[in-house]
Amino acid sequence: MQMFMEEAKNLKGVWRLLRRSPLSDDLSRFDVLEGSQYQVLISLVGFATLVEIPLIHFIIQYLWEPSPLLSTVQIVIVAMSLYGIIWFLGDYQRIKEGGYHVYADGIHIDISSRWQGSIPFSAIKSVSRSNFKPKSSWEQDWRKKQEQVPEGLGRLSIGLEKPNVCIRFQENRSIKGLYGIERSFNEIHFYVSNPDQFLTTVSEKLKDSCIGRGSNSCSHQSGELFDAKDRGF
């Protein structure tokens, strides 16, 4: 059911994209698209799809004799390819409208159907620039990446961009991944377009949160807010 709901949201995203709906003027939102490689990725997928459709049709016609089944297969392939483009466009619009929202009580994650969740400031141990440095290309070798990344670490990516922010939690927290599947992390690394402003804003909110709860109730120290340990994963 969650999958169908997310697909419906993507279709609505395509509609808003076609209508060129203006983005809301939300000062609490931190963008994740500017400076990322996701727009390049969408362009490559669109180009590959346009090349793929006639190429597959040519191969199918060469290998199969003309028949009603051949026409059905061709229609299915075209429909799947076009829906793939539609999905990416809806995903792009939702990512463009979403991002990381820093409110008075915490951080709200809204990255299309990829990542969803809320992090209260009381759950944050430290926030810093990410020094996520894979020892080998995770895009080329998933197994090696799995061996290098400690348990409980999450990389909330939308494409191939390098994370520039790290948030560590007091204890493991659940964040919804693709299609609502929950995953538990004790720290997350992610990309925002303006990391310095994000860190400054979160740091101020954390301090305000400590003052509001009383200094003795804060389990993190102000000096830990910009903890910048080298994380050579």
NORKA-V988738 format. One record per helix or strand of 3 or more residues. SS is the DSSP state (a for helix, b for strand). FROM is the first residue (numbers start at 1). TO is the last residue. Records with the same first field share a line. If there is no record, write none. Layout:
BEGIN
SS: FROM-TO ; FROM-TO
END
This chain:
BEGIN
a: 2-19 ; 38-63 ; 68-97 ; 121-123 ; 142-148 ; 178-180 ; 195-213 ; 215-217 ; 222-224
b: 99-102 ; 106-111 ; 115-120 ; 124-129 ; 153-156 ; 165-176 ; 182-190
END
